[in-house]
Amino acid sequence: MKTTVELDDDKLENIMKCMGFKTRKEAIDWALTEGERLAVMHNIRENPWSASMLHDAIDHDYDVIALRRDVRFSKED
């Protein structure tokens, strides 16, 4: 999507130089991706899971030892 915005050219040039981007588009896309990642981390920190949410997030039938044993034996076949 094409959008016209005013950007801080010094910041953009610095990001391009530091990260090795050849185009402004690459730098802006990276900055948006990083901004999104930071926003998600901020949201997780500000809205932590409750104990019941954590309890429901785990499959209580999950047995990592059995899975490892099954994988080990299937490789030996």
N, C-alpha and C positions, 0 to 999 in steps of 0.2 A: 504494500500500500504506500503510495507516495504521500508525504506530508511535508509541509514547509514549517520549519521551526528555526529559532535563533539558537545557536550553540556557542559555547565558550570555545573558541578556536584553540586557545592555549591548552586547555584541558584535553581536547580531542587530539591535538598534535602530540601531547605528552603520552597519552594512552597508546597512540599509534607507534611512537618511538619505543616506549617501554615494552610493549607486547609484540612488536614486530609486524604489526598489521600494515598491509600495503594500501588498503582503501579505507575511506571514511566509513563505508557501509559495514565492513568487517568490525571496525572499532565500535561503532554504534550498536551493532548486533551483540557483540560481546558484553558491552556495558548493560544492555537491557537484560541479557541472560544473567549476569552477575547481580543486577538489581532484583530480578525475580527470585534468585536463590536466597539473597539476603532477606527479602520480604517473607519468604516461606520460613526461614529460620527464626525471624523475629516473631512471626505468628505462632510458631511452635512454642517459643519461649514465653510468650504472653498468654497462651492458652494451653497449659499443660494438660495431659491426659489425667483423668481421675483414676482411682484404683480400680473401679469396675471396668473402665474402658481398657486398661492394661490387662486385666484378667480375661476379658473377652478377646483380646488380640492374640492370645496364645492358644494353639491347638493342643489341648491337654493329652491327646493321643499321640502326639509327635514324639518319636523316640530316635534321637540322633544316633545312638549306639547301634540300634537295630539297622538303621539306614546304612551306616558305615560298614557293618558286617555284611549286609546284602550286597553292597557295591563291591566290597573286597572279594567275596565269593563269586560274584558274576564275572569279574575280570579274570579269575583263575580258570574259568571253564574253557 
